[in-house]
Amino acid sequence: MRWRLGLSIRRGAHSFVLTVVATLFLTFAGTAAIAQTKVDLELVLAVDVSLSMDLDEQRLQREGYVAAFRDAEIHKAITSGPHGRIVVTYIEWAGSTTQTIIMPWTILDSPAAAEAFASKLEQAPISRARFTSISAALSFSRDLFASSGAAGIRRVIDVSGDGPNNAGFPVQPIRDEVVAAGIVINGLPIMLKAPTSSMFDIPDLDQYYASCVIGGTGSFLVPVRDLAEFKLAIRRKLLLEISGLMPQARIIPVQNTQDDGADCLAGEKLWRGFYFPERGPN
């Protein structure tokens, strides 16, 4: 009787161990499956909220993204790729230590999913902070891809801004590191105000973005020169990014961002001249 009882206990323990092993296997298998979700695009939307932008401009920028993810053509682009889905995250950035994830990585595979993304984004407050560190925004965005939970055919950082890099590391070396990792950087230079002599403004911001910020095969920028262009520019840019089409019309394609002639240290020189005027801008 004792032998039978012992055998029963051993069988029960063996069964328990098998159950635990099977559960762990299924858990890890499920995690691996999630981590390997196939998507057509992994997209980081990196949005400038530095104080050089008026709050009204920041609201228009946010409304542009909300409207875009409610747009029927955007919905069609999202579901028209080989996998019929993309994954998106939305961050806001300013100075070298200011990067905030507003919308975490989200799979968009239907109009309903895109609408839900837009609604949550619409409800989120808009932050504001000092300085403009494009280099920190690019570094932060690059690191986010490790947590996307997906394997995309393409990886893209979409960065907006209304001024040159004036905080943190110089932008060009960081841009080159990001591009070398196989990530495309597209830009939305915001050129709503006439440049002043402050460290926050340079003339021809679109040229600066073309030479110093964007990069990678098929990279492009869409300049915004008027408040009325915000929504149209954002929609056009997202359509191109999601569909993978080449730029058209007023959008500037860049094949070689190394030889366009812009001063990639312009923001850093302005910063030094502003805080250390006795040293001059160099």
Secondary structure, DSSP 4 states (H G I P E B T S, - for coil): -HHHHHHHHHHHHHHHHHHHHHHHHHHHHHHHHHHTEEEEEEEEEEEE-BTTS-HHHHHHHHHHHHHHTT-HHHHHHHHSSSSS-EEEEEEEE-STT-EEEEEEEEEE-SHHHHHHHHHHHHHSPPP-BS---HHHHHHHHHHHGGGS-EEEEEEEEEEEESS---SSS-HHHHHHHHHHTT-EEEEEEB--S---SSTT--S-HHHHHHHHT-BSTT-EE--B-SGGGHHHHHHHHHHHHHHTPPP-TTSEE-S-TTSS---TTHHHHHHHHHH-GGG---
